[in-house]
Amino acid sequence: MGVFIHDCKFLKVEQSVWVRVKEGQHGPFEDFESMTRFQHVKSLFTSPVLICIGLVLILLAYSGCSTPEQKVWSTSGSYAPWSPDAEFVGIEACGACHQSQHDSFVRSQMGRSFRHAEKDLSDAKWEDVQPIRSDFDDLYYQPFSRGEGLFVREYRLSGKDTLHTRVERIDYIVGSGQHTNSHIYEENGFLYQIPITWYAQDGKWGLAPKFQKEGNNYRFGRVITEECMACHNGQPKFVKGSENRFEFVPEGINCEKCHGPGSIHTEEKQAGIIVDITKEIDFSIVNPGKLSPELQLDVCKRCHMQGVTVLAEGEAALDWRPGKALASHENVFWPRQPDSTTHFIMASHPDRLAMSSCFLESWKPTSGLNPITCITCHDPHSPIEEAGADLISATCVNCHGGGVGASAAQRVQADLGPGSGSGSSGVRKVLVCTDPSVVAGTSTAACASCHMPLSSSTDIPNIRITDHFIRVPGRLSQKDAGDQTRFIRLASLIDPNPNSHVRAEGFLTYFEQFTDRPGMLDSAKVFLDRATRQGLQNLLPSWIRLWHLQGDHASVRQAANSSGDLAPDAWTYYRIGEAFADVAEFETAIFWYQKAVALGKDHLRFNDKLGVALTQAGRIQEAITVYDEILIRNPLFENGLNNRGFARLMDQDIEGAEIDFKAALALSPDMELALANLASLYLNTNRTDLAIPILRQLIKKYPLNPEYIRIFKIISESS
């Protein structure tokens, strides 16, 4: 079927006869039969007998149509992917017309970045793998495969006896395999990180990043949030109001991550609306190469310059669209320390690049150079390994002299020859390489190998990445190396001049995610005070967040009692609930927790705290109902199991309580509350022999709690 593009609607006709009625244009025709059929239709409408009828019908069609003229986005001057009507169509729809780019992209690092977990799609070793030990909690992890399925086993030994075992199926692989393969498991749409990672450069398994620090093994409980998936996936469907639940997770980072949702683009191309992109911009899709240098960088910065993200008011992590200024969506903060030139996190490429003389010089209006952006050196459609080192070097010599068709050594020699001098003739001075082996043509090293050396990152172990800080070898001083403890400032990486409220949120988020230094909260208060004096609006949620983190629950309660204008924010309601629960005002806490749950139905933490408050208020059956609903959504939510067990214990359901405590411990063998609750249950049902080994485990794992020692002594003396 073809389509008439009418002012009001699409009119279907036989064959592929595309008629742009509004513009009086028609074609193309697939064959002579199609053409003659159209000519026949045309002859009918030009017949003297029918012309009046035709005019009447046309007038009726126009007068009866309430829909405004259909917008042609391709030539509109504004990008269609920004429209709320634009929808994501998936990489295969793009590949239908852009086959070569599609075939190359799916082999690239981004194209391989996220996929369903199958043995054939993994870069890791799965057979005869030595277990990985978590020293702090004496747990072992062993990856293994079964058919095409991938799994990880967690266990604990006492001699040759297995005290605990848990097996989880891996559902997704994250990472191209150039540096790592990380792993995710899914439980009814809730996504969690697997505790071990494959480190490709060293060819070995190890604990996942951030799981290695003493006492920081998240095990199977680290949530994969919307912000995580906003960069590590294409365009998943996030369940709003949850912390880590998704309705749909596509494969990989797809074309639309950089080009925007493509539904309008595909519709217009299928309708025959074609733009000569060699002469003008096709606004039905975003082409980063046609954007300004600033906006080009923003496309890459969205995922390759991470840190502490502060979203703009009203924005969600997945809302941003390519072509928009990133500062309108978010700001990113990261600390500066004395050794910031030598110590950096992995996803800091644009930040590192911006320190370089090459970058700074190219962005000067008087330089006469094209400003350096990420796509100056990178083709996002192609695997890095296929581009080759020579291509990077060729990019370097575009500024530093030499012919494009020459070898690297020849290009350097050309730089050193006549005409590359000091600029006395008014020609810009060209910096040249003086490494003897390169000049002699004996080195195969590309420019980047010396000027952008491989370096480790501070956040991910066992990897080496290209440092995008372009510099002369040996120029950086190492005198401050290792001095990461002295905080200088929290740098603003997207918007260089954020307002005081945004800066305060940066300090609050950094405190929550990376450190427990009280100084961060002191700085947040300074900026909140400044924002208050400046008359900035909507500050109360941030003040409540600050007081909550400071443990100043009295100020939170006072604000809640005195203000009738609280922003509809689930986290604010949750924090107020916590403040009232702290002073045993459980009915008031329930009120605020319920408001949080109303906005965050699938946020398990909010639901869990509501259940706790209901239990403490003596509303046991309501609490059990809350926990039943939690565990229907996610039966692996160990807090819900323990807390339902406690509610059942209060309801004299000893058997049900014991089942829940044991189920929680099967998932988390060192869960303190579940151990203590089960020990208490055994003591109060005269099963002391079962309580004693649990108390020994509590004393060993939590030696700073004197209550466990006291109870153990009483039991030992009485027996």
C-alpha positions as CSV (number, residue, x, y, z in Angstrom):
1,M,0.0,0.0,0.0
2,G,1.1,3.5,-0.7
3,V,0.2,6.7,1.1
4,F,-1.3,10.0,0.1
5,I,0.1,12.7,2.5
6,H,-3.0,14.7,3.1
7,D,-3.2,17.9,5.2
8,C,-5.4,15.9,7.7
9,K,-4.4,12.3,7.4
10,F,-2.6,9.6,5.4
11,L,-4.8,8.2,2.6
12,K,-3.9,4.6,1.6
13,V,-3.8,3.7,-2.1
14,E,-2.7,0.6,-4.0
15,Q,0.9,-0.1,-4.9
16,S,3.7,2.2,-3.8
17,V,2.4,5.4,-5.4
18,W,3.6,8.2,-3.1
19,V,1.7,11.4,-3.6
20,R,2.5,14.6,-1.8
21,V,-0.9,16.2,-2.3
22,K,-0.1,19.4,-0.3
23,E,2.9,20.2,-2.5
24,G,1.4,19.0,-5.7
25,Q,4.2,16.4,-6.1
26,H,4.0,12.8,-7.0
27,G,6.2,9.7,-7.4
28,P,8.2,7.6,-7.4
29,F,6.5,4.8,-9.3
30,E,7.7,1.2,-8.9
31,D,6.7,0.2,-12.4
32,F,4.7,1.3,-15.5
33,E,1.5,-0.3,-14.2
34,S,1.7,1.9,-11.1
35,M,2.3,5.0,-13.2
36,T,-0.6,4.3,-15.5
37,R,-2.9,3.6,-12.5
38,F,-2.0,7.0,-11.1
39,Q,-2.6,8.7,-14.5
40,H,-6.0,7.1,-14.6
41,V,-6.8,8.5,-11.2
42,K,-5.5,11.8,-12.3
43,S,-7.6,11.7,-15.5
44,L,-10.8,11.1,-13.5
45,F,-10.2,14.2,-11.4
46,T,-9.5,16.3,-14.5
47,S,-12.6,15.1,-16.3
48,P,-15.1,18.0,-16.9
49,V,-17.9,15.8,-15.7
50,L,-16.4,15.1,-12.3
51,I,-14.4,18.2,-11.6
52,C,-17.3,19.9,-9.6
53,I,-17.9,16.7,-7.6
54,G,-14.2,16.5,-6.9
55,L,-14.0,20.1,-5.7
56,V,-17.0,19.5,-3.4
57,L,-15.5,16.4,-1.9
58,I,-12.2,18.2,-1.3
59,L,-14.0,21.1,0.4
60,L,-15.9,18.6,2.5
61,A,-12.8,16.8,3.4
62,Y,-11.0,19.9,4.5
63,S,-14.0,21.4,6.4
64,G,-14.7,18.1,8.2
65,C,-11.1,17.6,9.4
66,S,-10.4,18.8,12.9
67,T,-6.7,17.7,12.9
68,P,-4.2,20.4,12.2
69,E,-1.9,20.2,9.2
70,Q,0.6,17.4,9.7
71,K,4.0,18.7,10.6
72,V,6.9,17.7,8.4
73,W,9.8,17.5,10.9
74,S,12.6,16.9,8.4
75,T,12.6,20.5,7.3
76,S,11.0,22.1,10.4
77,G,14.1,23.5,12.0
78,S,13.4,21.7,15.3
79,Y,14.4,18.2,16.2
80,A,11.7,15.5,16.0
81,P,13.3,13.3,18.7
82,W,12.5,16.1,21.2
83,S,8.8,15.8,20.6
84,P,6.8,13.9,23.2
85,D,5.3,12.0,20.2
86,A,8.7,10.5,19.2
87,E,9.0,6.9,20.2
88,F,11.9,4.5,20.3
89,V,11.9,2.0,17.4
90,G,15.0,-0.2,18.1
91,I,18.2,-0.8,16.4
92,E,16.8,-3.2,13.8
93,A,14.5,-0.4,12.4
94,C,17.7,1.7,11.9
95,G,19.5,-1.2,10.3
96,A,16.8,-1.5,7.6
97,C,18.2,1.6,5.9
98,H,21.6,2.0,7.5
99,Q,22.8,-1.5,7.1
100,S,26.6,-0.9,7.0
101,Q,26.5,1.4,10.1
102,H,24.3,-1.2,11.8
103,D,26.6,-4.1,11.0
104,S,29.7,-2.2,12.2
105,F,28.0,-0.7,15.3
106,V,26.8,-4.1,16.7
107,R,30.5,-5.1,16.8
108,S,31.6,-1.9,18.5
109,Q,32.1,-1.4,22.2
110,M,28.8,0.3,22.6
111,G,27.0,-2.2,20.5
112,R,28.3,-5.1,22.7
113,S,27.8,-3.2,26.0
114,F,24.7,-4.9,27.3
115,R,23.3,-8.3,26.3
116,H,21.4,-11.3,27.6
117,A,23.6,-13.7,29.4
118,E,24.5,-16.6,27.2
119,K,27.8,-18.5,27.2
120,D,28.5,-17.7,23.6
121,L,28.0,-14.0,24.2
122,S,30.4,-13.8,27.2
123,D,34.0,-12.9,27.1
124,A,34.7,-14.6,30.4
125,K,36.0,-18.1,31.3
126,W,33.3,-20.3,32.8
127,E,35.0,-23.7,33.1
128,D,37.3,-24.8,35.9
129,V,37.3,-21.4,37.5
130,Q,39.0,-21.1,40.9
131,P,36.6,-19.6,43.5
132,I,36.9,-15.9,44.4
133,R,37.1,-15.3,48.2
134,S,35.7,-12.3,50.0
135,D,38.1,-12.1,52.8
136,F,36.1,-9.9,55.2
137,D,33.0,-12.1,55.3
138,D,34.6,-15.5,54.4
139,L,32.3,-16.1,51.4
140,Y,33.3,-17.7,48.1
141,Y,32.0,-17.1,44.7
142,Q,32.3,-19.5,41.7
143,P,31.0,-18.8,38.3
144,F,29.8,-21.7,36.1
145,S,27.7,-22.5,33.1
146,R,25.0,-25.0,32.5
147,G,24.2,-25.3,28.8
148,E,24.0,-21.8,27.5
149,G,22.9,-20.5,31.0
150,L,25.4,-18.6,33.2
151,F,25.3,-18.8,37.0
152,V,27.2,-17.9,40.2
153,R,27.4,-19.9,43.4
154,E,28.0,-18.2,46.7
155,Y,29.1,-20.5,49.6
156,R,30.8,-20.7,52.9
157,L,32.9,-23.5,54.3
158,S,33.8,-24.8,57.7
159,G,36.5,-27.3,57.1
160,K,34.9,-29.5,54.4
161,D,31.4,-28.7,55.5
162,T,29.3,-26.3,53.5
163,L,27.5,-23.9,55.9
164,H,25.8,-21.8,53.3
165,T,25.1,-21.9,49.6
166,R,23.2,-19.7,47.2
167,V,23.0,-19.9,43.4
168,E,21.7,-17.1,41.2
169,R,21.2,-17.2,37.4
170,I,22.9,-14.4,35.5
171,D,20.4,-12.6,33.3
172,Y,22.5,-9.8,31.7
173,I,26.1,-9.2,30.8
174,V,27.3,-5.5,31.0
175,G,30.4,-4.3,29.2
176,S,32.0,-5.0,25.9
177,G,34.7,-7.2,27.2
178,Q,37.4,-4.7,26.3
179,H,37.9,-4.1,30.0
180,T,35.3,-6.0,31.9
181,N,32.1,-8.1,31.9
182,S,29.9,-7.2,34.8
183,H,26.7,-9.1,35.5
184,I,23.1,-8.5,36.5
185,Y,20.4,-10.8,37.7
186,E,16.7,-10.1,37.5
187,E,13.9,-11.0,39.9
188,N,10.4,-10.0,38.6
189,G,11.8,-6.9,36.9
190,F,14.0,-5.9,39.9
191,L,17.7,-5.7,38.8
192,Y,20.7,-6.3,41.0
193,Q,24.4,-6.6,40.4
194,I,26.2,-10.0,40.7
195,P,29.1,-9.8,43.2
196,I,31.8,-10.9,40.7
197,T,33.3,-9.4,37.5
198,W,35.4,-10.7,34.7
199,Y,38.5,-8.5,34.2
200,A,39.4,-9.0,30.6
201,Q,42.9,-7.4,30.5
202,D,44.1,-9.7,33.3
203,G,42.0,-12.6,32.1
204,K,40.6,-13.3,35.6
205,W,37.6,-13.1,37.8
206,G,37.4,-10.9,40.9
207,L,34.9,-9.2,43.2
208,A,32.9,-6.5,41.4
209,P,34.0,-2.8,41.6
210,K,33.1,-1.3,45.0
211,F,32.6,-4.8,46.5
212,Q,36.3,-5.2,47.4
213,K,36.6,-2.8,50.3
214,E,36.5,-4.3,53.8
215,G,32.9,-4.7,54.9
216,N,31.6,-3.4,51.6
217,N,30.5,-6.6,49.9
218,Y,27.0,-5.8,48.7
219,R,26.6,-9.5,47.7
220,F,23.3,-9.8,45.7
221,G,21.7,-6.6,47.1
222,R,23.2,-3.8,45.1
223,V,20.4,-2.2,43.1
224,I,20.7,-1.3,39.4
225,T,19.0,2.1,39.3
226,E,17.5,4.2,36.5
227,E,20.7,6.3,36.5
228,C,22.8,3.1,36.0
229,M,20.7,2.0,33.1
230,A,20.5,5.4,31.5
231,C,24.1,4.9,30.4
232,H,24.6,1.2,30.3
233,N,21.5,0.4,28.2
234,G,19.6,1.7,25.3
235,Q,16.2,2.9,26.4
236,P,14.8,0.6,29.1
237,K,11.3,1.1,30.4
238,F,11.8,2.1,34.0
239,V,8.9,1.6,36.5
240,K,8.5,5.1,37.9
241,G,8.3,5.1,41.7
242,S,10.6,2.2,42.0
243,E,14.3,2.1,42.9
244,N,15.4,-0.6,40.5
245,R,12.4,-2.2,38.6
246,F,12.1,-2.2,34.8
247,E,9.3,-3.3,32.6
248,F,11.6,-3.8,29.6
249,V,15.3,-4.0,29.0
250,P,16.6,-3.9,25.4
251,E,19.9,-5.3,24.1
252,G,22.9,-3.0,24.1
253,I,23.3,0.7,23.7
254,N,21.6,1.3,20.4
255,C,21.5,4.0,17.7
256,E,18.9,6.0,19.5
257,K,21.1,6.7,22.5
258,C,23.0,9.2,20.4
259,H,20.5,10.0,17.7
260,G,17.3,10.2,19.7
261,P,14.0,8.2,19.3
262,G,13.5,7.4,15.7
263,S,9.8,6.8,15.1
264,I,9.1,10.1,13.3
265,H,12.3,9.8,11.3
266,T,11.3,6.3,10.0
267,E,7.7,7.4,9.3
268,E,8.8,10.3,7.2
269,K,11.4,8.3,5.3
270,Q,8.8,5.6,4.6
271,A,6.5,8.3,3.4
272,G,9.1,9.5,0.9
273,I,10.1,12.7,2.7
274,I,13.8,12.9,1.9
275,V,16.3,15.6,2.8
276,D,19.6,16.1,1.0
277,I,21.8,15.9,4.1
278,T,24.8,17.1,2.1
279,K,23.1,20.5,1.8
280,E,20.9,20.8,4.9
281,I,20.0,19.2,8.2
282,D,17.4,16.5,8.5
283,F,15.5,17.5,11.6
284,S,13.6,14.3,11.9
285,I,16.6,12.8,13.6
286,V,19.6,14.1,15.5
287,N,23.0,13.8,13.7
288,P,25.6,14.6,16.4
289,G,28.1,15.4,13.6
290,K,25.8,18.3,12.6
291,L,25.6,19.7,16.1
292,S,27.7,22.5,17.5
293,P,31.0,21.4,19.2
294,E,29.5,22.1,22.6
295,L,26.4,19.9,21.9
296,Q,28.6,17.2,20.3
297,L,30.5,16.9,23.5
298,D,27.3,16.8,25.5
299,V,26.2,13.7,23.7
300,C,29.3,11.9,24.9
301,K,29.5,13.5,28.3
302,R,26.1,12.1,29.2
303,C,27.7,8.7,29.8
304,H,31.4,9.2,29.6
305,M,31.8,11.9,32.3
306,Q,30.3,10.5,35.4
307,G,30.5,11.4,39.1
308,V,27.9,12.8,41.3
309,T,24.8,13.5,39.2
310,V,22.3,16.2,40.2
311,L,19.3,16.2,37.9
312,A,17.6,19.4,37.0
313,E,14.2,19.9,38.7
314,G,11.5,17.8,37.0
315,E,14.0,15.7,35.1
316,A,14.4,11.9,35.3
317,A,17.5,10.0,34.3
318,L,16.1,8.8,31.1
319,D,14.5,12.1,29.9
320,W,17.5,13.7,28.2
321,R,17.5,13.7,24.4
322,P,20.6,14.2,22.2
323,G,21.0,17.7,20.8
324,K,19.8,19.4,24.0
325,A,22.2,21.2,26.2
326,L,23.2,18.7,28.9
327,A,23.2,21.4,31.5
328,S,19.4,21.7,31.1
329,H,19.1,18.1,32.3
330,E,21.8,17.6,34.9
331,N,25.1,18.7,36.4
332,V,27.9,16.4,37.4
333,F,30.3,17.0,40.3
334,W,33.6,15.3,41.2
335,P,36.2,16.1,43.8
336,R,39.5,17.8,43.0
337,Q,42.5,16.6,45.1
338,P,46.2,17.4,44.9
339,D,46.8,14.4,42.7
340,S,43.8,14.9,40.3
341,T,46.1,15.0,37.3
342,T,47.4,11.5,38.0
343,H,44.4,9.8,39.7
344,F,41.0,9.7,38.1
345,I,37.9,7.5,37.6
346,M,37.2,5.5,34.5
347,A,34.3,7.5,33.0
348,S,36.1,10.8,33.0
349,H,37.2,11.1,29.4
350,P,35.8,14.5,28.6
351,D,37.0,16.0,31.9
352,R,40.5,14.6,31.2
353,L,40.5,15.8,27.6
354,A,39.5,19.3,28.7
355,M,42.8,19.6,30.7
356,S,44.9,19.2,27.6
357,S,46.7,21.9,25.7
358,C,45.5,20.4,22.4
359,F,41.9,20.8,23.5
360,L,42.3,24.2,25.0
361,E,44.2,25.6,22.0
362,S,41.6,24.2,19.5
363,W,38.7,25.9,21.3
364,K,40.3,29.4,21.2
365,P,38.3,31.5,18.7
366,T,41.6,32.8,17.3
367,S,43.2,29.4,16.7
368,G,41.8,28.8,13.3
369,L,41.3,25.1,14.3
370,N,38.2,23.0,14.5
371,P,37.4,22.5,18.2
372,I,38.4,19.0,19.4
373,T,35.4,16.8,20.4
374,C,35.2,13.1,21.0
375,I,34.3,12.4,17.4
376,T,37.4,14.1,16.2
377,C,39.2,10.9,17.0
378,H,36.4,8.3,17.5
379,D,34.0,6.8,15.0
380,P,31.2,5.7,17.3
381,H,29.9,3.3,14.6
382,S,33.0,1.2,14.5
383,P,35.0,-1.0,16.9
384,I,38.0,0.7,18.4
385,E,40.3,-2.2,17.4
386,E,39.2,-1.9,13.7
387,A,40.1,1.8,13.6
388,G,43.7,1.0,14.5
389,A,46.4,3.2,16.0
390,D,47.4,4.7,12.7
391,L,44.0,6.4,12.4
392,I,44.4,8.1,15.8
393,S,47.9,9.2,14.7
394,A,46.5,10.5,11.5
395,T,44.2,12.7,13.5
396,C,47.1,14.0,15.5
397,V,49.1,15.1,12.5
398,N,46.2,17.0,11.0
399,C,47.3,19.7,13.4
400,H,50.9,18.7,13.9
401,G,51.9,18.5,10.2
402,G,52.6,15.9,7.6
403,G,50.6,14.4,4.8
404,V,47.6,12.2,5.5
405,G,48.7,9.5,3.2
406,A,52.2,9.1,4.8
407,S,53.2,6.7,7.5
408,A,53.5,7.9,11.1
409,A,57.3,8.1,10.9
410,Q,57.1,9.9,7.5
411,R,54.7,12.4,8.9
412,V,57.0,13.2,11.8
413,Q,59.9,13.5,9.5
414,A,57.9,16.0,7.4
415,D,57.3,18.0,10.6
416,L,61.0,18.2,11.2
417,G,61.8,19.3,7.6
418,P,62.0,22.7,6.1
419,G,58.9,24.8,6.5
420,S,57.9,23.7,9.9
421,G,59.8,26.3,11.7
422,S,59.2,28.7,14.5
423,G,56.5,30.8,13.0
424,S,58.7,33.8,12.0
425,S,56.9,33.9,8.7
426,G,53.6,34.3,10.4
427,V,52.7,30.6,10.2
428,R,51.4,29.0,13.3
429,K,54.2,27.0,15.1
430,V,53.9,23.3,14.8
431,L,54.9,21.1,17.7
432,V,56.8,18.0,16.6
433,C,57.8,14.7,18.0
434,T,61.5,14.4,18.9
435,D,61.5,10.7,20.0
436,P,64.6,9.3,18.1
437,S,62.9,6.0,17.4
438,V,59.9,7.6,15.9
439,V,61.9,10.1,13.9
440,A,64.0,7.2,12.6
441,G,60.9,5.3,11.6
442,T,61.8,2.3,13.8
443,S,58.9,2.7,16.3
444,T,55.5,1.3,15.6
445,A,54.0,3.2,18.5
446,A,51.2,5.5,17.7
447,C,51.0,9.0,19.1
448,A,48.5,8.1,21.8
449,S,50.8,5.4,23.3
450,C,53.1,8.1,24.6
451,H,50.9,11.2,24.8
452,M,47.8,9.4,26.1
453,P,49.2,6.5,28.1
454,L,47.3,3.6,29.5
455,S,46.6,4.1,33.2
456,S,44.6,2.5,36.0
457,S,41.5,4.1,37.3
458,T,40.7,4.8,41.0
459,D,37.3,3.2,40.9
460,I,37.7,0.0,39.0
461,P,40.5,-2.4,39.7
462,N,42.5,-4.6,37.3
463,I,41.9,-2.4,34.3
464,R,44.1,0.0,32.2
465,I,42.4,2.7,30.2
466,T,43.6,5.3,27.8
467,D,44.1,8.6,29.7
468,H,42.5,11.3,27.6
469,F,44.7,14.0,29.2
470,I,47.0,14.6,26.2
471,R,50.4,15.7,27.4
472,V,54.1,15.5,26.8
473,P,55.6,12.3,28.4
474,G,57.1,12.9,31.8
475,R,55.8,16.4,32.2
476,L,53.4,15.5,35.1
477,S,54.9,15.7,38.5
478,Q,54.5,12.7,40.7
479,K,55.2,14.5,44.0
480,D,51.6,14.5,45.0
481,A,50.9,10.9,43.9
482,G,48.8,9.1,46.5
483,D,47.5,12.2,48.2
484,Q,43.8,11.4,47.7
485,T,42.8,12.2,51.2
486,R,43.1,16.0,51.0
487,F,39.9,17.4,49.5
488,I,40.3,20.7,47.6
489,R,36.9,21.3,46.1
490,L,33.9,19.7,44.4
491,A,34.3,20.6,40.8
492,S,31.3,21.3,38.6
493,L,31.9,19.4,35.3
494,I,28.8,20.3,33.1
495,D,27.7,23.7,34.2
496,P,30.7,25.7,35.4
497,N,28.4,28.1,37.3
498,P,25.6,26.2,38.9
499,N,23.5,28.0,41.5
500,S,23.9,27.5,45.2
501,H,21.0,25.0,45.5
502,V,22.5,22.7,42.8
503,R,25.9,22.9,44.5
504,A,24.3,21.9,47.8
505,E,22.7,18.9,46.2
506,G,26.1,17.9,44.8
507,F,27.6,17.8,48.3
508,L,24.6,15.9,49.7
509,T,24.8,13.3,47.0
510,Y,28.5,12.9,47.3
511,F,28.1,12.3,51.0
512,E,25.5,9.7,50.4
513,Q,27.3,7.8,47.7
514,F,31.0,8.1,48.4
515,T,32.0,9.3,51.8
516,D,30.9,9.8,55.4
517,R,33.0,13.0,56.0
518,P,30.8,15.5,58.0
519,G,32.6,18.3,56.1
520,M,30.5,17.5,53.0
521,L,27.4,18.2,55.0
522,D,28.9,21.4,56.4
523,S,29.5,22.6,52.8
524,A,26.0,21.6,51.8
525,K,24.6,23.8,54.6
526,V,26.8,26.7,53.5
527,F,25.3,26.6,50.0
528,L,21.8,26.0,51.2
529,D,22.1,29.1,53.5
530,R,23.3,31.1,50.5
531,A,20.5,29.8,48.3
532,T,18.0,30.8,51.0
533,R,19.4,34.3,51.2
534,Q,19.2,34.5,47.4
535,G,15.5,33.7,47.5
536,L,15.8,30.4,45.5
537,Q,12.7,28.3,45.6
538,N,11.8,24.7,46.5
539,L,14.6,24.4,49.1
540,L,12.7,22.6,51.8
541,P,13.3,19.1,50.4
542,S,17.0,19.7,50.4
543,W,17.0,21.1,53.9
544,I,15.1,18.0,55.1
545,R,17.6,15.8,53.2
546,L,20.5,17.6,55.0
547,W,18.9,17.3,58.4
548,H,18.1,13.6,57.8
549,L,21.8,12.9,56.9
550,Q,23.0,14.9,60.0
551,G,20.6,12.9,62.2
552,D,18.8,16.1,63.1
553,H,15.4,14.6,63.2
554,A,13.9,17.3,65.3
555,S,14.4,19.9,62.5
556,V,12.8,17.5,60.1
557,R,9.7,17.1,62.3
558,Q,9.5,20.8,62.9
559,A,9.6,21.5,59.2
560,A,6.9,18.9,58.5
561,N,4.6,20.3,61.2
562,S,5.0,23.9,60.2
563,S,5.0,23.7,56.5
564,G,1.9,23.1,54.4
565,D,3.8,23.4,51.1
566,L,5.9,20.3,50.8
567,A,7.0,19.2,47.3
568,P,5.4,15.9,46.2
569,D,8.6,14.0,46.6
570,A,8.6,10.4,47.8
571,W,12.1,10.7,49.3
572,T,11.1,13.8,51.3
573,Y,8.0,12.0,52.7
574,Y,10.2,8.9,53.5
575,R,12.7,11.1,55.4
576,I,9.9,12.7,57.4
577,G,8.5,9.3,58.3
578,E,12.0,8.3,59.5
579,A,12.1,11.4,61.7
580,F,8.8,10.6,63.5
581,A,9.7,6.9,63.8
582,D,12.9,7.9,65.6
583,V,10.8,9.3,68.5
584,A,8.3,6.4,68.4
585,E,5.5,8.6,66.9
586,F,4.5,5.6,64.8
587,E,1.1,6.7,63.6
588,T,2.5,10.0,62.3
589,A,5.4,8.0,60.7
590,I,2.8,5.7,59.0
591,F,1.1,8.8,57.5
592,W,4.3,10.0,55.9
593,Y,5.5,6.5,54.8
594,Q,2.1,6.0,53.2
595,K,2.6,9.2,51.2
596,A,6.0,7.9,50.1
597,V,4.6,4.6,49.1
598,A,1.8,6.3,47.1
599,L,4.5,7.9,44.9
600,G,6.8,4.9,45.0
601,K,4.6,1.8,44.9
602,D,7.5,-0.4,43.7
603,H,10.1,1.1,45.9
604,L,10.7,-1.8,48.3
605,R,12.5,0.3,50.9
606,F,9.6,2.6,51.4
607,N,7.2,-0.3,51.6
608,D,9.4,-2.1,54.1
609,K,9.6,0.9,56.4
610,L,5.8,1.3,56.3
611,G,5.5,-2.3,57.4
612,V,8.0,-1.7,60.3
613,A,6.0,1.3,61.5
614,L,2.7,-0.6,61.3
615,T,4.2,-3.5,63.4
616,Q,5.5,-1.0,66.0
617,A,2.1,0.6,66.1
618,G,0.5,-2.7,66.9
619,R,-1.2,-2.9,63.5
620,I,0.2,-6.4,62.9
621,Q,-2.2,-7.7,60.3
622,E,-1.8,-4.6,58.2
623,A,2.0,-5.0,58.5
624,I,1.8,-8.6,57.4
625,T,-0.3,-7.6,54.4
626,V,2.3,-5.0,53.4
627,Y,5.1,-7.6,53.6
628,D,3.0,-10.2,51.7
629,E,2.7,-7.6,48.9
630,I,6.4,-6.9,49.0
631,L,7.3,-10.5,48.7
632,I,4.9,-11.2,45.9
633,R,6.8,-8.5,43.9
634,N,10.2,-9.7,45.0
635,P,10.5,-13.0,47.0
636,L,14.2,-12.4,47.3
637,F,13.9,-9.2,49.3
638,E,15.5,-10.4,52.5
639,N,14.5,-7.4,54.7
640,G,10.9,-8.2,53.9
641,L,11.3,-11.8,55.0
642,N,12.9,-10.9,58.3
643,N,10.4,-8.1,59.1
644,R,7.4,-10.3,58.2
645,G,8.9,-12.9,60.4
646,F,9.0,-10.4,63.3
647,A,5.4,-9.4,62.6
648,R,4.4,-13.0,62.7
649,L,6.3,-13.5,65.9
650,M,4.3,-10.6,67.4
651,D,1.1,-12.3,66.2
652,Q,2.1,-15.6,68.0
653,D,2.7,-17.3,64.7
654,I,5.9,-19.1,65.8
655,E,6.1,-21.5,62.9
656,G,5.6,-18.8,60.3
657,A,8.2,-16.6,62.0
658,E,10.8,-19.3,62.0
659,I,10.2,-20.0,58.3
660,D,10.7,-16.4,57.4
661,F,13.8,-15.9,59.5
662,K,15.4,-19.0,58.0
663,A,14.4,-17.9,54.5
664,A,16.1,-14.5,55.1
665,L,19.3,-16.3,56.4
666,A,19.3,-18.6,53.4
667,L,19.7,-15.5,51.2
668,S,21.9,-13.6,53.6
669,P,23.7,-15.8,56.2
670,D,25.1,-12.9,58.2
671,M,22.0,-10.8,58.4
672,E,22.2,-9.5,62.0
673,L,18.5,-8.9,62.7
674,A,17.5,-12.2,61.3
675,L,20.1,-14.0,63.3
676,A,19.1,-12.2,66.5
677,N,15.4,-12.7,65.9
678,L,15.9,-16.5,65.3
679,A,18.1,-16.8,68.4
680,S,15.4,-15.0,70.4
681,L,12.7,-17.2,69.0
682,Y,14.7,-20.4,70.0
683,L,15.4,-19.0,73.5
684,N,11.7,-18.2,74.1
685,T,10.6,-21.6,72.9
686,N,13.1,-23.5,75.1
687,R,15.3,-24.5,72.2
688,T,18.5,-23.2,73.8
689,D,20.7,-25.8,71.9
690,L,19.6,-24.2,68.7
691,A,20.1,-20.6,70.0
692,I,23.7,-21.1,71.2
693,P,25.5,-21.6,67.7
694,I,23.6,-18.6,66.4
695,L,24.8,-16.5,69.4
696,R,28.3,-17.6,68.7
697,Q,28.0,-16.5,65.1
698,L,26.6,-13.1,66.2
699,I,29.5,-12.6,68.7
700,K,32.1,-13.5,66.0
701,K,30.5,-11.4,63.3
702,Y,29.4,-8.4,65.5
703,P,31.9,-8.3,68.4
704,L,31.1,-4.7,69.3
705,N,27.5,-5.5,70.4
706,P,27.8,-6.4,74.1
707,E,24.2,-7.7,74.3
708,Y,25.1,-10.9,72.4
709,I,27.9,-11.6,74.9
710,R,25.7,-10.9,77.9
711,I,23.0,-13.3,76.7
712,F,25.5,-16.0,75.8
713,K,27.0,-15.8,79.3
714,I,23.6,-16.1,81.0
715,I,22.7,-19.2,78.9
716,S,26.1,-20.8,79.5
717,E,25.9,-20.2,83.3
718,S,22.3,-21.5,83.5
719,S,23.2,-24.7,81.6
